[in-house]
Amino acid sequence: MLVVGVGDYKLSCDPGEVITTYALGSCIGVTIHDPIARIGGMLHFMLPDSGLDALKAQTRPCMFADTGLSRLLQDAYSLGAAKSRTLVRLAGGAQMLDANGVFNIGKRNYMAARKILWQSGFMIQSEDVGGTVSRTIRLEISSGQTWIRATGTGEQCGEYPARTGGQEWQLMC
């Protein structure tokens, strides 16, 4: 199992590998998978825009939506992933430690990811975002199945339509 830390990403073309990340609160986890090339990757970013800290963006580009997504996608292409086949899923973006919504980091992260992906020509296959719970996700490289577990629930897998915020536990695949 490959573990993606906060502000990090992993890519794999090994069908036996699983990529996972833990504790997606206001952060966003982005999974990508090309089912033909069997290449998958995951990014766990913390902040919406590298302009918030240009020096940090140079040393840790995966902390930010713009520089992290760019790196994840470019490296996936270099391994043989094709943009036209790549499936994208999002999780996280909760409102954590900000009960009054002063900073709205989760929402800002989510909107940044959607904007960047849309501008890059990607449609989001599915998402589990918003609310006030932390999430853990994992991606199986062989199948592209994406499993999700929200705090206090069991880990499950299934299909569900894209949705946002504050609803009951849903399934992701």
C-alpha positions as CSV (number, residue, x, y, z in Angstrom):
1,M,0.0,0.0,0.0
2,L,1.3,3.5,-0.9
3,V,0.3,6.1,1.6
4,V,-0.1,9.7,0.5
5,G,0.7,12.2,3.2
6,V,-0.7,15.7,3.5
7,G,0.7,17.9,0.7
8,D,1.9,14.9,-1.2
9,Y,0.9,12.6,-4.1
10,K,1.6,9.1,-5.4
11,L,1.3,7.5,-8.8
12,S,1.5,3.8,-9.8
13,C,1.2,1.5,-12.7
14,D,1.5,-1.6,-10.6
15,P,-1.8,-3.4,-10.7
16,G,-1.2,-5.0,-7.3
17,E,-0.8,-1.6,-5.5
18,V,-3.4,0.4,-3.5
19,I,-2.9,4.1,-2.9
20,T,-4.5,5.6,0.2
21,T,-4.7,8.8,2.2
22,Y,-6.1,9.5,5.6
23,A,-7.7,12.4,7.5
24,L,-9.1,14.4,4.6
25,G,-10.8,17.2,6.6
26,S,-10.7,20.5,4.8
27,C,-8.0,19.1,2.4
28,I,-9.1,17.6,-0.9
29,G,-8.1,14.1,-2.1
30,V,-8.0,13.8,-5.9
31,T,-7.8,10.3,-7.4
32,I,-7.1,9.8,-11.1
33,H,-7.2,6.5,-13.0
34,D,-6.7,5.5,-16.6
35,P,-8.5,2.1,-16.9
36,I,-6.7,1.2,-20.2
37,A,-3.1,2.0,-19.2
38,R,-4.0,1.0,-15.6
39,I,-2.3,4.0,-14.1
40,G,-3.6,5.6,-11.0
41,G,-2.7,8.4,-8.7
42,M,-3.8,10.4,-5.7
43,L,-3.1,13.9,-4.5
44,H,-3.8,15.2,-1.0
45,F,-3.7,19.0,-1.1
46,M,-4.2,21.5,1.7
47,L,-4.7,24.9,0.2
48,P,-6.4,26.3,-3.0
49,D,-3.7,28.5,-4.5
50,S,0.1,28.5,-4.6
51,G,0.0,32.3,-4.6
52,L,-0.7,32.1,-0.9
53,D,2.9,31.2,-0.3
54,A,5.1,31.2,-3.4
55,L,8.2,30.0,-1.5
56,K,6.3,27.0,0.0
57,A,4.9,26.2,-3.4
58,Q,8.4,25.8,-4.8
59,T,9.5,23.4,-2.1
60,R,6.1,21.6,-1.6
61,P,4.0,22.1,-4.7
62,C,1.5,19.4,-3.7
63,M,0.3,21.4,-0.8
64,F,-1.7,23.5,-3.3
65,A,-4.5,22.7,-5.7
66,D,-3.0,24.4,-8.7
67,T,0.6,23.2,-8.5
68,G,-0.3,19.8,-7.1
69,L,-2.9,18.9,-9.7
70,S,-0.5,20.1,-12.5
71,R,2.3,17.8,-11.2
72,L,0.0,14.8,-10.7
73,L,-1.5,15.1,-14.2
74,Q,1.8,15.7,-16.0
75,D,3.5,12.8,-14.2
76,A,0.6,10.5,-15.0
77,Y,0.8,11.5,-18.7
78,S,4.5,10.8,-18.7
79,L,3.7,7.2,-17.5
80,G,1.3,6.7,-20.3
81,A,-2.1,7.9,-19.0
82,A,-4.3,9.6,-21.6
83,K,-6.4,12.6,-20.7
84,S,-9.4,11.3,-22.7
85,R,-9.5,8.1,-20.6
86,T,-8.6,9.4,-17.2
87,L,-11.4,9.3,-14.5
88,V,-11.2,11.8,-11.7
89,R,-12.8,11.6,-8.2
90,L,-12.7,14.0,-5.3
91,A,-13.2,13.7,-1.6
92,G,-12.8,16.0,1.4
93,G,-13.4,19.7,1.6
94,A,-15.2,19.5,4.9
95,Q,-15.6,22.5,7.2
96,M,-13.3,21.6,10.0
97,L,-12.2,23.8,13.0
98,D,-14.1,26.7,11.5
99,A,-17.6,26.4,12.8
100,N,-18.6,29.9,11.7
101,G,-17.3,29.5,8.2
102,V,-14.8,32.4,8.5
103,F,-12.1,30.9,6.3
104,N,-14.1,28.3,4.4
105,I,-10.9,26.4,3.5
106,G,-12.7,23.2,2.6
107,K,-15.1,25.0,0.3
108,R,-12.3,27.1,-1.3
109,N,-10.2,23.9,-1.8
110,Y,-13.1,22.2,-3.5
111,M,-13.9,25.1,-5.8
112,A,-10.2,25.4,-6.7
113,A,-10.1,21.8,-7.7
114,R,-13.3,21.9,-9.7
115,K,-12.1,25.1,-11.6
116,I,-8.7,23.7,-12.4
117,L,-10.1,20.3,-13.6
118,W,-12.8,22.1,-15.6
119,Q,-10.2,24.4,-17.2
120,S,-8.1,21.3,-18.0
121,G,-11.0,19.6,-19.7
122,F,-11.8,17.0,-17.0
123,M,-15.3,16.0,-15.8
124,I,-15.4,14.7,-12.2
125,Q,-16.6,11.1,-12.2
126,S,-17.8,11.2,-8.6
127,E,-17.2,13.1,-5.4
128,D,-17.9,13.0,-1.7
129,V,-17.2,16.5,-0.4
130,G,-18.3,19.0,2.2
131,G,-20.0,18.4,5.5
132,T,-18.1,18.2,8.8
133,V,-16.5,14.7,8.8
134,S,-13.0,13.6,8.0
135,R,-12.6,11.0,5.2
136,T,-10.1,8.3,4.2
137,I,-9.9,7.1,0.6
138,R,-8.1,4.4,-1.2
139,L,-7.6,3.6,-4.9
140,E,-7.0,0.2,-6.3
141,I,-4.8,0.5,-9.4
142,S,-5.9,-2.8,-11.0
143,S,-9.6,-1.9,-11.0
144,G,-9.8,1.8,-10.5
145,Q,-12.2,1.2,-7.6
146,T,-12.1,4.1,-5.1
147,W,-13.1,3.2,-1.6
148,I,-14.1,5.9,1.0
149,R,-14.7,5.8,4.7
150,A,-16.0,8.8,6.6
151,T,-15.3,9.2,10.3
152,G,-17.5,6.8,12.3
153,T,-18.6,4.7,9.3
154,G,-17.5,1.5,7.7
155,E,-15.5,1.3,4.5
156,Q,-17.7,0.7,1.5
157,C,-17.7,0.8,-2.3
158,G,-20.4,1.4,-4.8
159,E,-21.6,3.9,-7.4
160,Y,-23.2,7.2,-6.6
161,P,-23.8,10.5,-8.5
162,A,-21.7,13.6,-7.9
163,R,-23.0,15.5,-4.9
164,T,-21.8,18.1,-2.4
165,G,-21.9,18.9,1.2
166,G,-23.6,17.9,4.4
167,Q,-25.5,14.8,3.3
168,E,-25.4,11.3,4.7
169,W,-22.6,8.8,4.0
170,Q,-22.5,7.9,0.3
171,L,-20.4,5.4,-1.7
172,M,-17.7,6.0,-4.2
173,C,-16.3,3.8,-6.9
